[in-house]
Amino acid sequence: MALDMKPFDAKNAPKISDKDFEQLRDYIYNVCGIYFHSSKKYFLESRLARRMEGTGCKTHADYYQFVRSPATGRAELTKLLDEITTNETCFFRNMPQLNALENKFLPEIIGTKGKIGFKKLRIWSAGSSSGEEAYTMAMILLEKRAALLKDWIIEIVGTDINETVLAQAREGVYNSYSVRNTPDYYLKKYFKEEAPGRFVLSPEVKKLATFSQLNLYDDNKMLFMKSFDFIFCANVLIYFDTSSKSKVVQHFYNNLQPYGYFFVGQSESLHGVNDKFKTVHFPGGFTYNK
């Protein structure tokens, strides 16, 4: 997940007062942990303009009541979160991380679990966007099915707060920009270019991953995300403040297997957020384990 900071042309949109901005900003923060600094006031104003137009609300105060209403709030909140979050990702985005997964951490965990006869691998792509990260791992694991992962059950779970991108993930159709970093071997084997710039993912990749909506700030739902061997959460934590990060990262810690690994984005770190995780370095990057 990433915040879409592209401006929206809302020339006739009502200007948001400091009071309304703070009220709506705090509401969003309390719901999902995403915090809008005052410097992002125009961005939030422009996105609210879209939703106010869609709901017929004339003022920000009216919209605040609308999105909090028992009758209309739940459906509208989903649309609002879709509006303020969008996604910048691609297949095979972080190659040092993927190389370390394939050559070091995956064989290590397979060896650990294989000794106790538990042949099930669980991977979570948190903030999965339109599915590129989850499907990248699916392709890598499919290549291991003949030997390393023979007779293993593979579960890849992708979650995001944005319903629109989840629908795209389930469809499994991508453009040239999404596959720009995909090695030719994988592109030819697991995609079909139905038309110029339209790449359809193969069914065998799609069946390894499931996608569902999840608010990482939801304590109750996070309790059910248990027993993962690998958790990936790239470019999500940068949109939370320290308090929100600590809360979400603690959930990841609780839901990771004792021998598992937690991966964040290249520009992210848990420094000052969580001191329970240990840093594990690999060529070109690092990850965390318990």
Backbone as a ProteinNet text record, in pm:
[ID]
protein_1_A
[PRIMARY]
MALDMKPFDAKNAPKISDKDFEQLRDYIYNVCGIYFHSSKKYFLESRLARRMEGTGCKTHADYYQFVRSPATGRAELTKLLDEITTNETCFFRNMPQLNALENKFLPEIIGTKGKIGFKKLRIWSAGSSSGEEAYTMAMILLEKRAALLKDWIIEIVGTDINETVLAQAREGVYNSYSVRNTPDYYLKKYFKEEAPGRFVLSPEVKKLATFSQLNLYDDNKMLFMKSFDFIFCANVLIYFDTSSKSKVVQHFYNNLQPYGYFFVGQSESLHGVNDKFKTVHFPGGFTYNK
[TERTIARY]
85.3	0	87.7	41	110	6.2	37.9	-52.7	-32	-142	-135.8	-125	-9.3	10.6	-4.4	-59.3	-81.9	-197.2	-181.9	-286.8	-413.3	-524.5	-653.5	-705.9	-750	-796.9	-938.4	-948.1	-1078.5	-1096.4	-1106.5	-1111.2	-1230.9	-1340.1	-1462	-1487.8	-1389.5	-1407.9	-1408.6	-1493	-1493.8	-1363.4	-1313.6	-1191.6	-1220.9	-1128.2	-1149.2	-1089.5	-1165.2	-1115.9	-1019.1	-938.9	-846	-920.9	-1034.7	-1113.1	-1163.3	-1219.1	-1270.1	-1156.9	-1045.3	-929.5	-883.4	-868.1	-821.7	-921.6	-1050.1	-1153.5	-1151.5	-1146	-1144.1	-1010.7	-902.7	-770.7	-765.2	-814.9	-812.7	-902.7	-1014.3	-1104.2	-1034.4	-970.7	-898	-786	-716.5	-607	-657.7	-767.6	-821.9	-874.5	-917.2	-970.4	-859.9	-756.8	-658.1	-512.8	-486.9	-349.7	-274.9	-334.9	-269.9	-283.8	-171.3	-171.4	-136.9	-221.1	-196.7	-143.3	-18.4	41.5	-28.8	-20.8	-85.5	-35.8	85.2	138.8	62.7	-15.1	-94.4	-241.2	-264.9	-402.7	-469.6	-397.5	-457.3	-487.7	-396.2	-420.1	-549.4	-564.6	-684.2	-808.2	-795.2	-906.8	-953.7	-859.4	-894.9	-962	-914.3	-974.5	-1112.8	-1128.3	-1259.7	-1358.3	-1308.7	-1396.2	-1461.6	-1385.2	-1440.9	-1553.7	-1530.5	-1631.1	-1751.6	-1729.1	-1841	-1929.1	-1866.4	-1942.5	-2022.4	-1958.2	-2024.9	-2139.6	-2132	-2235.9	-2337.1	-2305.9	-2396.6	-2381.2	-2278.9	-2255.8	-2203.8	-2257	-2220.2	-2104.1	-2087.9	-1981.2	-1900.2	-1780.7	-1697.4	-1758.8	-1827.9	-1895.9	-2005.5	-2078.8	-2182.6	-2119.5	-2007.1	-1941.8	-1891.4	-1838.7	-1790.7	-1904.2	-2021.7	-2136.2	-2179.7	-2169.2	-2209.3	-2121.4	-1989.7	-1897.5	-1899.1	-1950.7	-1959.5	-2099.1	-2191.8	-2329.6	-2340.7	-2415.7	-2436.4	-2499.5	-2579.5	-2650.2	-2562.8	-2477.8	-2400.3	-2249.6	-2205.2	-2062.9	-1975.9	-2020.7	-1934.4	-1901.5	-2004.2	-1981.2	-1900	-1927.4	-1856.4	-1710.9	-1685.3	-1547.7	-1461.3	-1515.9	-1442.6	-1406.4	-1501.6	-1476.2	-1375.4	-1384.1	-1289.1	-1147.5	-1131.1	-998.7	-943.2	-1031.2	-987.4	-937.9	-999.2	-966.3	-831.8	-800.8	-677.4	-558.7	-582.4	-471.6	-473	-357.1	-343.3	-210.5	-166.2	-56.7	45.5	170.5	282.9	368.5	361.6	434	460.2	530.4	555.2	603.5	607.2	662	813.7	867.9	1012.4	1070.9	1009.3	1045.5	1178.2	1201.9	1321	1403.7	1492	1564.9	1659.5	1734.9	1818.1	1735.3	1618.8	1529.1	1479.8	1440	1389	1499.5	1619.7	1732.2	1763.8	1759	1783.9	1674.2	1550.4	1439.6	1460.7	1491.4	1502.7	1623.8	1736.8	1861.6	1903.8	1853.6	1896.1	1781.7	1683.1	1581	1479.3	1441.2	1347.2	1405.5	1525.9	1584	1600.4	1632.9	1649.8	1520	1411.9	1283.2	1229.3	1251.2	1208.7	1280.8	1408.1	1484.2	1432.9	1402.2	1352.3	1218	1126.8	992.5	992.7	1081.7	1088.2	1130.5	1212.6	1260.7	1147.8	1044.6	931.5	814	837.3	736.8	617.1	631.9	520.1	544.5	490.7	518.9	412.3	408.6	316.8	388.1	385.6	453.4	349.2	355.5	259.6	332.4	288.6	349.2	239.2	267.5	171	229.5	159.9	193.7	97	142.8	58.3	69.4	-43.4	-41.3	-7.8	-79.9	-44.1	-72.7	-147	-178.8	-249.3	-212.8	-279.4	-218.2	-142.2	-102.2	34.8	108.5	237.2	335.7	343.1	436.8	399.2	272.7	227.5	248.3	217.1	232	378.7	462.9	606.7	655.6	616.5	657.4	597	474.8	411.8	492.6	539.9	619.8	752.2	815.6	942	921.2	814.1	787.2	746.5	676.3	640.4	764	869.7	994.5	1061.6	1019.2	1077.1	991.2	878.4	783.4	840	927.6	978.3	1076	1143.7	1246.8	1227.7	1269.3	1268.8	1130.9	1027.3	891.8	801.4	860.1	780.9	695	566.5	468	438.9	476.5	447.8	317.8	247.2	130.6	179	140.6	183.2	61.5	66.5	-40.4	20.6	-25.1	16.9	-107.5	-102.3	-216.1	-179.9	-259.7	-240.6	-353.4	-318.6	-420.9	-393.7	-500.8	-488.6	-616.7	-610.6	-728.6	-810.9	-749.9	-810.4	-879.4	-1013.4	-1090	-1065.6	-1041.2	-1023	-901.3	-788.9	-668.7	-678.4	-753	-773	-849	-945.6	-1019.2	-925	-832.2	-733.5	-642.9	-606.2	-520.2	-589.6	-716.3	-790.4	-807.4	-816.4	-831.4	-702.2	-588.2	-460	-424.1	-465	-432	-350.2	-236.9	-142.9	-96.6	-43.7	7.2	159.8	215.2	360.2	438.4	384.3	454.1	467.4	365.8	368.7	472.4	494.9	586.2	723.8	752.3	874.6	1002.6	999.7	1119	1116.9	1017.2	1002.3	1104.2	1186.8	1282.2	1209.2	1272.7	1209.3	1161.5	1237.7	1200.4	1061.5	1040.4	911.6	801.5	836.5	737.2	682.3	769.1	726.8	655.2	696.1	639.8	506.1	491.1	374.3	277.4	303.2	212.6	176.6	59	17.8	-15.1	55.6	29.3	-86.2	-206	-326.1	-337.5	-282	-280.4	-158.6	-115	1.2	-18.7	70.1	61.8	-42.7	-99.2	-198.5	-149.4	-102.7	-42.2	-133.4	-173.7	-264.5	-184.3	-197.5	-123.6	-182.4	-96.6	-143.2	-222.3	-320.2	-402.8	-321.7	-212.1	-135.2	-68.8	-38.2	15.7	-96.5	-207	-318.9	-374	-374.6	-436.5	-353.7	-229.5	-146.2	-172.9	-237.9	-257	-404.9	-440.9	-574.9	-564	-667.2	-662.9	-788.3	-768.8	-882.1	-852.6	-958.9	-943	-906	-808.9	-767	-711.3	-760.3	-708.3	-603.3	-478.5	-369.9	-384.9	-472.2	-496.3	-609	-671.6	-784	-732.2	-731.7	-675.6	-742.6	-873.2	-946.9	-914.6	-914.9	-887.3	-741	-653	-511	-480.7	-565	-545.6	-558.2	-628.5	-652.2	-544.6	-449.8	-344.3	-225.6	-240.1	-145	-50.9	62.4	153	210.2	265.4	328.7	479	533	677.3	749.6	682.8	736.8	626.1	658.8	566.7	637.8	574.8	626.4	533.2	591.3	513	597.9	595.5	683.7	612.8	676	628.9	487.9	460.9	334.1	358.1	456	481.2	521.4	572.9	617.2	501	378.5	263	198.1	257.4	209.7	301.5	246.8	334.5	394.1	480.8	553	458.9	356.7	261.6	189.4	143	73.9	168.2	291	389.3	411.2	428.8	455.8	341.6	221.4	103.6	97.5	115.2	105.9	221.3	341.8	459.1	449.2	390.9	371.7	279	177.8	91.3	171.6	258.2	341.1	429.9	485.6	571.6	493.5	373.8	291.5	249.7	233.5	180.1	288.3	413.9	526	572.5	602.7	657.5	791	828.2	952.2	1076.9	1074.8	1190	1167	1055	1017.9	1091.8	1062.9	1128.7	1026.5	1056.2	970.5	1046.8	992.9	1058	982.5	1055.8	997.2	1058.4	1016.7	1068.5	1212.6	1276.1	1418.2	1445.3	1349.3	1370.2	1315	1271.1	1206.8	1296.5	1267.3	1342.8	1253.1	1284.5	1211.9	1283.1	1386.4	1460.7	1367.6	1362.1	1276.7	1131.1	1099.6	961	937.9	1031.9	1018.1	1157.2	1184.5	1316.9	1316.9	1204.7	1196	1253.7	1241.7	1295.8	1447.9	1513.6	1658	1684.5	1784.9	1820.2	1908.6	1872.1	1950.8	1991	2120.4	2169.7	2189.2	2171.6	2202	2255	2318.1	2374.1	2267.8	2287.4	2196.1	2080	2074.9	1961.3	1961.6	1846.6	1833.4	1688.4	1666.9	1534.4	1532.2	1421.8	1409.8	1358.2	1405.9	1344.9	1337.4	1276.5	1256	1386.5
-119.8	0	123.2	225.4	353.9	463.2	578	689.9	750	782	845.5	995.4	1052.2	1193.9	1276.2	1215.9	1291.8	1388.8	1514.5	1612.9	1584.5	1625.5	1609.4	1748.2	1767.6	1897.9	1921.1	1992.9	2018.4	2169	2238	2384.4	2437.4	2363.9	2411.5	2342.5	2267.6	2196.5	2294.9	2268.7	2357.4	2346.6	2460.1	2460.6	2406.2	2328.6	2268.2	2358.1	2380.5	2461.9	2380.7	2448.1	2377.4	2283.6	2328.7	2247.2	2120.1	2133.2	2016.2	1923.2	1983.3	1901.7	1816.6	1876.4	1804.2	1697.5	1728	1631.6	1509.1	1531.1	1420.5	1347.5	1422.9	1359.7	1266.7	1311.8	1230.1	1108.5	1125.8	1012.5	903.8	944.6	849	781.2	860.4	805.8	701.4	730.4	638	509.8	519.7	402.8	312.4	371.1	286.8	321.2	424.6	455.8	543.1	575.4	663.1	806.9	876.2	1011.7	1113.3	1214.5	1322	1445	1477.1	1599.2	1719.2	1831.9	1952.6	1988.3	1944.5	1972	1895	1794.4	1715.3	1758.3	1877.6	1926.7	1934.8	1986.3	1999.3	1862.1	1766.9	1631.6	1574.3	1582.6	1528.4	1605.2	1735.3	1818.5	1773.8	1747	1707.4	1570.8	1477.8	1344.4	1347.3	1430.9	1446.4	1508.7	1594.4	1657.3	1551.5	1449.5	1341.5	1269.2	1241.4	1168.6	1256.7	1384.6	1474.7	1485.3	1486.1	1487.2	1358	1246.1	1117.2	1097.3	1162.3	1144.6	1258.2	1368.1	1481.5	1572.3	1548.5	1632.8	1769.5	1874.6	2010	2067.5	2020.4	2072.4	1956.1	1986.3	1882.9	1832.8	1919.9	1878.4	1777.9	1801.2	1706.6	1572	1579	1453.9	1377.2	1447.5	1383.7	1306.2	1364.7	1296.1	1177.7	1195.2	1089.8	966.9	987.4	873.9	806.1	875.2	816.9	762.4	779.7	735.6	582.9	526.1	380.6	329.1	413.1	369.8	373.6	473.9	493.3	482.6	487.3	501	386.3	264.3	149.7	143.3	157.6	153.4	273.6	389.4	510	507.8	450.5	442.2	362.5	254	174.8	259.1	340.3	425.4	535.2	588.6	692.5	636.8	518.8	458.9	423.5	381.2	358.1	487.3	598.4	728.5	781.6	757.8	814.8	720	596.3	502.3	451.4	446.8	385	311.8	261	165.7	179.1	183.5	190.9	68.1	-26.8	-151.5	-215.5	-326.1	-401.2	-540.7	-628.9	-762.4	-753.7	-842.4	-853	-716.2	-651	-513.6	-504.4	-596.7	-588.4	-715.1	-714.6	-835.5	-886.8	-800.4	-854.2	-929.3	-876.5	-941.4	-1075.8	-1078.1	-1201	-1306.5	-1261.7	-1355.3	-1417.8	-1335.6	-1387	-1484.3	-1452.9	-1543.9	-1678.6	-1673.5	-1795.8	-1880.5	-1816.4	-1890.4	-1914.6	-1834.1	-1847.8	-1882.9	-1795.2	-1808.7	-1919.6	-1935.8	-2042.5	-2180.7	-2212.7	-2343.6	-2364.1	-2258	-2267.4	-2308	-2242.1	-2272.3	-2407.5	-2441.6	-2573.7	-2682.9	-2660.2	-2756.9	-2768.4	-2654	-2653.1	-2723.1	-2691.4	-2750.3	-2895.5	-2923.3	-3060.2	-3160.5	-3116.1	-3205.8	-3252.9	-3168.7	-3207.6	-3260	-3272.4	-3332.2	-3243.3	-3112.5	-3020.8	-2948.2	-3002.3	-2951.9	-2852.8	-2740.3	-2633.6	-2500.2	-2421.1	-2291.7	-2181.4	-2082.8	-1972.5	-1838.9	-1760	-1629.9	-1524.8	-1410.8	-1301.6	-1178.3	-1127.7	-1001	-896.8	-818.8	-718.6	-585.5	-527.2	-411.2	-458.4	-562	-635	-559.5	-450	-371.5	-460.2	-448.1	-523.1	-660.9	-710.6	-851.3	-883.9	-785	-815.4	-884.5	-839.4	-899.6	-1044.4	-1067.7	-1202.9	-1297.8	-1251.9	-1337.5	-1358.3	-1260.6	-1280.4	-1397.9	-1399.8	-1511.1	-1642	-1637.9	-1758.7	-1817.5	-1732.5	-1780.7	-1840.7	-1774.5	-1826	-1962.8	-1977.4	-2104.2	-2213.9	-2176.9	-2276.9	-2340.1	-2261.1	-2312.9	-2413.5	-2415.8	-2507.2	-2631.2	-2639.4	-2747.2	-2886.5	-2892.7	-3023.6	-3085.1	-3000.5	-3053.6	-3004.4	-2883	-2831.4	-2834.2	-2800.6	-2792	-2905.6	-3016	-3131.1	-3181.2	-3197.9	-3244.9	-3142.3	-3017.5	-2913.3	-2840.3	-2796.9	-2710.5	-2565.7	-2486.6	-2346.9	-2256.5	-2164.7	-2065.8	-1925.8	-1846	-1705.6	-1620	-1533.8	-1449	-1303.5	-1238.3	-1095.7	-1017.1	-911.7	-828.5	-681.5	-604.9	-461.3	-397.1	-269.8	-198	-146.4	-144.5	-87.8	-196.4	-191.6	-293.9	-289.7	-172.6	-159.1	-236.5	-221.8	-292.8	-442.4	-480.9	-623.2	-689.7	-618.1	-671	-688.5	-595.5	-606.8	-727.4	-750.4	-864.6	-996	-1005.4	-1129.4	-1153.1	-1044.3	-1057.2	-1107	-1056.2	-1104.4	-1057.7	-937.6	-879.4	-752.5	-739.8	-631.6	-562.2	-439.9	-364.2	-373.3	-310.6	-317.8	-260.4	-157.8	-94.1	-191.3	-272	-367	-476.9	-515.6	-627.6	-579.5	-450.3	-392.7	-454.2	-506	-566.1	-719.2	-776.3	-921.5	-984.9	-1076.9	-1145.6	-1215.7	-1220.1	-1279	-1421.6	-1498	-1636.8	-1644.8	-1564.6	-1565.6	-1503.6	-1400	-1332.6	-1427.6	-1504.4	-1596.3	-1719.2	-1762.8	-1885.8	-1863.8	-1751.1	-1734.3	-1623.5	-1558.8	-1455.8	-1483	-1438	-1441.2	-1298.5	-1248.3	-1112.7	-1117.7	-1094	-1105.6	-992	-878.4	-761.1	-678.6	-586.7	-505	-435.9	-467.3	-405.3	-466.5	-579.8	-646.8	-788.1	-809.2	-936.4	-1008.9	-1128.3	-1208.1	-1316.3	-1319.8	-1415.2	-1554.9	-1656.1	-1793.4	-1842.3	-1930.4	-1982.3	-2052.7	-2120.4	-2193.1	-2099.2	-1977.3	-1877.1	-1820.9	-1788.2	-1726.6	-1816.3	-1945.8	-2035	-2049	-2003.2	-2010.9	-1896.5	-1789.5	-1670.7	-1637.3	-1595.6	-1546.3	-1403.5	-1324.7	-1183.5	-1144.7	-1065.2	-1019	-882.7	-809.7	-678.2	-692.4	-614.5	-615.1	-478.8	-426.7	-304.3	-345.8	-313.5	-353.2	-293.8	-196.7	-129.8	-195.9	-296.9	-365.6	-477.8	-454.1	-550.7	-686.5	-688.5	-815.1	-900.4	-838.6	-915.1	-957.2	-876.3	-911.4	-1033.5	-1060	-1177.9	-1308	-1303.8	-1425.2	-1450.7	-1358.4	-1374.2	-1446.5	-1575.5	-1651.3	-1739.3	-1768.9	-1876.2	-1858.2	-1741.7	-1718.7	-1741.1	-1802.3	-1825	-1701.5	-1630.5	-1505.2	-1401.4	-1280.4	-1167.8	-1056.2	-1007.4	-894.5	-775.5	-662.8	-539.8	-424.2	-405.6	-307.9	-176	-67.3	67.9	94.1	41.1	64.1	143.1	101.9	163	309.5	351.6	490.1	588.8	539.7	628.3	631.8	561.6	563	648.1	702.2	766.9	659.2	697.6	599.7	512	572.2	496.6	391.2	429.4	335.1	224.6	263	163.3	58.9	105	13.2	-86.7	-35.6	-122.3	-227.9	-185.2	-277.2	-376.9	-328.8	-417.3	-521.8	-486.7	-584.6	-697	-661.7	-764.7	-858.5	-800	-883.1	-975.9	-923.2	-1002.8	-1121	-1093.8	-1198.6	-1304.8	-1265.7	-1357.2	-1428.4	-1403.9	-1467.2	-1590.1	-1696.2	-1815.9	-1783.4	-1856.7	-1827.5	-1824.4	-1901.1	-1908.5	-1825.9	-1752.5	-1682.2	-1551.2	-1486.7	-1362.1	-1256.5	-1132.8	-1018.7	-920.5	-893.1	-805.3	-673.6	-564.2	-431.6	-374.1	-253.7	-191.2	-147.1	-119	-82.5	45.4	136.4	264.2	263.4	147.5	138.6	69.7	95.4	36.3	28.5	-63.7	-75.4	-3.4	72.5	145.6	243.7	234.2	320.3	280.2	168.2	122.1	-4.7	-99.6	-227.9	-283.8	-317.5	-368.7	-519.7	-585.4	-730.2	-805.1	-745.2	-807.2	-792.1	-890.7	-886.8	-865.1	-784.8	-756.1	-866.4	-913.2	-1015.4	-958	-947.2	-887.7	-993.7	-948.9	-1031.8	-937	-989	-900.3	-807.1	-678	-580.5	-539.6	-592.5	-554.5	-624.1	-621.3	-685.3	-722.6	-811.7	-852.5	-863.3	-910	-922.9	-1061.3	-1108.9	-1229.3	-1211.2	-1308.8	-1295.8	-1324.8
0	0	0	-72.5	-70.5	-84.1	-32.3	-49.5	-187.2	-252.6	-382.9	-363.1	-391.3	-369.4	-498	-603.3	-725.2	-703.4	-746.2	-720.2	-799.2	-743.6	-807.4	-842.2	-965.7	-1010.3	-958.5	-849.8	-789.1	-772.5	-885.5	-884.3	-806.1	-816.2	-751.6	-617.6	-571.4	-444.7	-328.5	-229.1	-111.8	-34.2	12.4	91.3	230.5	280.5	411.6	520.3	624.1	735.4	819.5	898.5	986.7	1080.4	1130.2	1222.5	1155.3	1034.6	963.6	921.1	878.8	841.6	959.3	1073.4	1192.5	1233.9	1222	1260.3	1169.3	1039.8	944.4	946.2	960.6	971.8	1092.1	1205.6	1326.8	1313.7	1244.8	1223.1	1141	1032.3	947.6	1027	1105.2	1186.6	1285	1351.6	1450.8	1387.5	1261.5	1191.9	1139.8	1078.5	1010.5	1040.9	1120	1157.8	1059.6	945.1	848.2	896.1	901.3	956.8	848.2	835.6	740	812.1	784.8	837.8	774.4	838	786.5	646.6	611.9	478.3	369.8	408.3	313.9	315.4	364.5	375.3	238.1	138.2	5	-54	-33.6	-84.8	-27.3	104.6	166.9	121.3	108.9	62.2	-76.5	-165.3	-302	-304.6	-222.6	-219.2	-154.6	-53.9	8.5	-89.5	-177.9	-276.8	-365.8	-400.8	-482.7	-410.5	-282.9	-205.9	-173.2	-151.3	-126.5	-250.2	-366	-490.2	-504.5	-467.9	-480.1	-382.7	-268.5	-166	-163.1	-230.4	-229.7	-108.7	-29.1	88.8	44.3	104.7	64.4	146.2	267.2	353.8	409.8	455.9	517.4	647.5	717.2	840.2	808.4	698	655.9	620.6	548.3	508.8	630.3	727.6	850.5	918.1	922.1	981.1	893.9	762.6	669.1	684.6	689.6	694.9	831.2	932.7	1066.5	1097.6	1004.5	1026.7	1028.7	1122	1124.5	995.3	931.3	811.3	686.4	675.4	551.9	570	693.3	719.1	673.5	694.1	662.9	514.3	430.3	285.5	240.1	298.3	257.8	302.5	418.8	467.3	370.7	317.6	219	97.9	51.3	-65	-32.5	88.5	128.8	135	192.7	203.6	66.1	-25	-162.6	-225.6	-189.2	-246.2	-196.5	-70.3	-13.4	-20.7	-61.5	-79.3	-222	-281	-411.6	-408.6	-521.2	-510.9	-620.9	-581.2	-673.5	-649.1	-739.2	-719.6	-854.6	-854.1	-976.8	-937.9	-1034.4	-1011.3	-993.4	-909.8	-886.6	-850.2	-752.6	-717.8	-643.7	-551.6	-466.4	-485.6	-583.8	-620.5	-511.7	-440.3	-331.4	-227.2	-196.9	-101.1	-154.3	-280.1	-340.6	-355.1	-387.9	-397.7	-262.1	-158.1	-22.8	18.4	-15.2	14.8	-53.1	-181.6	-260.3	-221.7	-199.9	-183	-39.1	55	193.6	288.9	295.1	399.4	370	244.5	210.6	238.3	189.3	222.5	372.9	444.2	589.2	658	622.3	685	640.1	514.6	466.5	544.9	570.9	649.1	791	852.6	990.1	1001.8	912	919.2	871.7	776.9	725.7	832.1	925.6	1031.7	1123	1134.9	1220.2	1137.1	1007.1	920.7	891.4	907.3	882.8	750.9	644.3	510.9	463.7	531.2	493.6	508.5	402.4	401.2	388.8	479.6	478.7	464.4	367.4	339.2	335.6	396.6	402	334.7	234.1	171	226	322.8	388.7	314.9	280.7	192.2	52	8.7	-113.6	-241.7	-231.9	-350.4	-453.2	-579	-685	-709	-612.5	-613.1	-666.2	-715.5	-778.4	-684	-560.2	-465.3	-434.8	-404.3	-372.4	-490.3	-608.8	-727	-764.3	-735.8	-757.5	-674.4	-547.7	-461.2	-507.9	-558.6	-610	-725.4	-814.8	-927.7	-880.6	-786.3	-732.8	-668.6	-593.7	-525.5	-622.5	-728.3	-829.1	-891.4	-903.5	-958.5	-864.8	-738.8	-639.7	-617.7	-685.9	-662.1	-695	-790.6	-833.9	-734.8	-656.3	-566.3	-423.6	-394.9	-258.3	-194.6	-270.6	-216	-263.2	-299.4	-342.8	-227	-254.1	-155.4	-45.5	-65.7	32.2	-2.6	99.6	82.5	90.3	-6.6	-11.7	1	95.4	112.3	108.6	15.2	7	26.9	125.6	159.7	132.8	50.4	24.8	89	161.2	224.1	195.4	186.9	167.3	218	249	295.1	177.3	59.7	-60.2	-142.5	-149.1	-220.2	-371.2	-424.7	-569.3	-617.6	-547.4	-590.9	-562.8	-461	-434.4	-549.1	-604.4	-720	-839.2	-855.8	-962.9	-941.4	-814.2	-782.2	-816.2	-781.1	-808.3	-957.7	-1035	-1179.6	-1243.6	-1196.1	-1246.3	-1386.1	-1421.6	-1552	-1527.2	-1597.7	-1568.3	-1695.5	-1676.5	-1791.1	-1797.4	-1896.6	-1918.1	-1801.1	-1738.3	-1626.2	-1509.3	-1485	-1373.6	-1394	-1518.3	-1545.6	-1590.3	-1574.3	-1629.8	-1573.9	-1451.4	-1391.2	-1396.5	-1460.2	-1461.7	-1556.4	-1506.5	-1595	-1709.6	-1825.7	-1944.6	-1920.4	-1843.8	-1817.3	-1753.8	-1650.6	-1581	-1666.4	-1741	-1824.7	-1931.4	-1992	-2097	-2041.9	-1922.9	-1867.4	-1797.8	-1731.9	-1644.9	-1687.8	-1800.7	-1850.9	-1995.9	-2034.1	-2173.2	-2214.3	-2314.6	-2361.7	-2461.7	-2412.1	-2494.4	-2595.9	-2559.4	-2647.6	-2607.4	-2692	-2654.9	-2519.6	-2426.1	-2294.3	-2201.9	-2238.4	-2152.1	-2122.2	-1999	-1960	-1861.2	-1898.9	-1816.5	-1745	-1613.9	-1531.6	-1546.2	-1543.4	-1561.1	-1439.8	-1460	-1350.8	-1242.7	-1278.8	-1177.5	-1077.9	-1120.3	-1027.6	-941.4	-1004.7	-933.6	-822.9	-843.6	-744.5	-616.9	-618.3	-498.1	-401.2	-448.7	-365.1	-349	-228.5	-201.6	-148.8	-173.2	-136	-58.4	44.8	124.7	184.4	216.6	276.6	423.5	465.3	604.7	641.8	750.5	809.3	912.2	888.2	977.8	1116.8	1128.5	1256.1	1335.6	1276	1338.7	1429.2	1559.5	1654.7	1646.3	1634.6	1635	1513.2	1394.7	1273.5	1264.7	1318.8	1315.2	1402.2	1498.9	1583.5	1505	1392.7	1314.6	1208.6	1194.5	1094.9	1159.4	1182.6	1263.3	1180.9	1242.9	1199.7	1059.3	1033.7	903.7	912.3	806.7	797.7	745.2	654.3	600.6	598.4	640.6	629.2	553.9	450	372.9	392.4	427.8	444.3	392	262	197.7	171.5	212.5	183.7	236.5	353.2	421.9	549.8	627	757.6	746.9	633.7	618.2	625.5	614.9	621.2	759.3	854.9	992.3	1078.4	1186.6	1283.8	1374.5	1466	1547.5	1629	1685.3	1765.4	1682.5	1564.5	1475.9	1429.5	1395.6	1353	1461.9	1584.3	1695.1	1712.7	1701.9	1717.4	1608	1483.7	1370	1370.5	1397.5	1397.7	1507.8	1620.3	1726.3	1680.5	1602	1543.7	1453	1371.1	1283.7	1366.7	1471.8	1559.7	1617.2	1663.8	1724.5	1623.7	1499	1397.7	1316.8	1349.9	1280.9	1357.9	1284.6	1347.7	1416.2	1520.8	1594.2	1505.8	1398.7	1308.5	1180.7	1173.1	1050.9	1030.3	915.5	879	838	876.2	847.1	759	640.5	543.3	530.7	528	504.4	377	338.8	217.6	233.6	121.4	121.7	200.6	203.5	272	414.2	461.4	592	694.4	820.9	930.4	1053.2	1142.3	1268.2	1381.7	1348.4	1450.4	1522.2	1651.7	1730.6	1729.7	1664.1	1653.4	1733.9	1721.8	1789.3	1817.2	1942.6	1977.7	2000.7	1966	1983.2	1863.3	1746.5	1626.7	1622.1	1564.6	1542.1	1393.8	1364	1224.9	1168.3	1049.1	979.7	844.2	820.4	696.3	587.6	465.5	348.8	240.5	135.3	32.3	-26.7	-9.1	-65.5	21.3	143.6	228.6	362.1	428.4	558.1	582.2	678.4	717.2	869.4	924.6	1070.3	1106.3	1222.9	1281	1431.9	1498.9	1642.6	1717.8
[MASK]
++++++++++++++++++++++++++++++++++++++++++++++++++++++++++++++++++++++++++++++++++++++++++++++++++++++++++++++++++++++++++++++++++++++++++++++++++++++++++++++++++++++++++++++++++++++++++++++++++++++++++++++++++++++++++++++++++++++++++++++++++++++++++++++++++++++++++++++++++++++++++++++++++

